[in-house]
Amino acid sequence: MDYVLQVQGLTKKYHQNTVINDLHMSVPKGAIYGFVGKNGAGKTTLIRLICGLQEPTAGTYTLYGTNHHESDISTTRRRIGAVIEGPSIYMNMTAEDNLKMQYRVLGLPSFDGIPTLLRLVGLEHTGKKKAKHFSLGMRQRLGIAVALCGDPDFLVLDEPMNGLDPKGIIEMRELILKLNREQQITILISSHILDELARVATHYGFIDNGKMIQEISSTELEKVFRKCTRIKVTNIGVLTRVLDSMQQEYTVVSEEAVNVFGEVHITPLVLRLANEHCNVLSIHELDESLEHYYLNIVGGAKHA
Ligand SMILES: Nc1ncnc2c1ncn2[C@@H]1O[C@H](COP(=O)(O)OP(=O)(O)OP(=O)(O)O)[C@@H](O)[C@H]1O
């Protein structure tokens, strides 16, 4: 698999405070990577590190195969567009003038690309309206347009849904999907609005206390989210043998419990277990959501 970003053992300390702690992370090319963590987990700090706004204390990362210690990392970084801690826009300017300003900053030879960019983010009809009169969603989308001026193929968005109303969230979601699917832009989104992230992400990285707790693709996650029944028994050996013979898919989760996937025919299962002197202690359906999943693994990490 090709990776846009690979982070190896990255650490960032502020004095004695370790904010990013030996973090590993891989963002596949073409992904919409949901970077999930609660407030203060270290998401923004990691984003600032990979965008070159801060230097790591230890560890490395590579962008498109270029290690951050190599001299041409700044050239490679031009392939990143980022919106960090709010959009970088001038409130007293129109959308078009904001983009012209960014074109000048980047030293681009002509403004020809601007109408296409405005259309892409749905701001083509804003005319002489200044950004200060835009809705928050429009400002966020203008911020993304500014980040897209250099034609990046990796877009980093720090909490892009924050504060948006439902309409703004839908427009942002559609824009993210469009950029990924139509423009082939790999996107890293940090967020704690998990049900919204679940609608777009193809991969997830769950971070807590500066550590990567787990990376998982949405396909793998869907398997976990499938209808799942937790069965607790007195003899796990008997249970797994019976489940095997019933061709039921399962994973063993402890010395006395398994998660069984798909439809479970409870009566024949319990009868067969009883025949082999295995008592059922409990049976319940697991109701998984991205939020539950995150809280579970974060809780698990704390107790590790
Ligand atoms: N320049 C700094 N100096 C000292 N501590 C900092 C600095 N920047 C961030 N921190 C601390 O690092 C920790 C992680 O902050 P960070 O902003 O990366 O978290 P986050 O996951 O993005 O959270 P949020 O969603 O609240 O922005 C916090 O405890 C924060 O106080």
The ligand as an SDF file (V2000), in Angstrom:
LIG
                    3D

 31 33  0  0  0  0  0  0  0  0999 V2000
    2.4630   25.5680   22.7510 N   0  0  0  0  0  0  0  0  0  0  0  0
    2.1040   24.7770   23.7750 C   0  0  0  0  0  0  0  0  0  0  0  0
    2.7300   24.8460   24.9780 N   0  0  0  0  0  0  0  0  0  0  0  0
    2.3840   24.0400   25.9860 C   0  0  0  0  0  0  0  0  0  0  0  0
    1.3960   23.1070   25.9310 N   0  0  0  0  0  0  0  0  0  0  0  0
    0.7320   22.9910   24.7710 C   0  0  0  0  0  0  0  0  0  0  0  0
    1.0390   23.8010   23.6280 C   0  0  0  0  0  0  0  0  0  0  0  0
    0.2170   23.4410   22.5950 N   0  0  0  0  0  0  0  0  0  0  0  0
   -0.5780   22.4680   23.0930 C   0  0  0  0  0  0  0  0  0  0  0  0
   -0.2770   22.1690   24.3730 N   0  0  0  0  0  0  0  0  0  0  0  0
   -0.9330   21.1590   25.2170 C   0  0  0  0  0  0  0  0  0  0  0  0
   -0.8880   19.9440   24.5180 O   0  0  0  0  0  0  0  0  0  0  0  0
   -2.0530   19.1580   24.7720 C   0  0  0  0  0  0  0  0  0  0  0  0
   -2.6390   18.7190   23.4400 C   0  0  0  0  0  0  0  0  0  0  0  0
   -3.1830   19.8590   22.7680 O   0  0  0  0  0  0  0  0  0  0  0  0
   -3.7830   19.7830   21.2940 P   0  0  0  0  0  0  0  0  0  0  0  0
   -4.2690   21.1430   20.9450 O   0  0  0  0  0  0  0  0  0  0  0  0
   -2.8220   19.1200   20.3870 O   0  0  0  0  0  0  0  0  0  0  0  0
   -5.0100   18.7920   21.5310 O   0  0  0  0  0  0  0  0  0  0  0  0
   -6.2280   18.4640   20.5640 P   0  0  0  0  0  0  0  0  0  0  0  0
   -6.3700   16.9850   20.5440 O   0  0  0  0  0  0  0  0  0  0  0  0
   -6.0740   19.1510   19.2690 O   0  0  0  0  0  0  0  0  0  0  0  0
   -7.4300   19.0500   21.3660 O   0  0  0  0  0  0  0  0  0  0  0  0
   -8.5260   20.1540   20.9310 P   0  0  0  0  0  0  0  0  0  0  0  0
   -9.5720   19.3960   20.2170 O   0  0  0  0  0  0  0  0  0  0  0  0
   -8.9580   20.6700   22.2650 O   0  0  0  0  0  0  0  0  0  0  0  0
   -7.8030   21.1890   20.1010 O   0  0  0  0  0  0  0  0  0  0  0  0
   -2.9790   20.0030   25.6160 C   0  0  0  0  0  0  0  0  0  0  0  0
   -2.8500   19.5960   26.9380 O   0  0  0  0  0  0  0  0  0  0  0  0
   -2.4130   21.4190   25.4180 C   0  0  0  0  0  0  0  0  0  0  0  0
   -2.6300   22.1780   26.5790 O   0  0  0  0  0  0  0  0  0  0  0  0
  1  2  1  0
  2  3  1  0
  2  7  2  0
  3  4  2  0
  4  5  1  0
  5  6  2  0
  6  7  1  0
  6 10  1  0
  7  8  1  0
  8  9  2  0
  9 10  1  0
 10 11  1  0
 11 12  1  0
 11 30  1  0
 12 13  1  0
 13 14  1  0
 13 28  1  0
 14 15  1  0
 15 16  1  0
 16 17  2  0
 16 18  1  0
 16 19  1  0
 19 20  1  0
 20 21  2  0
 20 22  1  0
 20 23  1  0
 23 24  1  0
 24 25  2  0
 24 26  1  0
 24 27  1  0
 28 29  1  0
 28 30  1  0
 30 31  1  0
M  END
$$$$
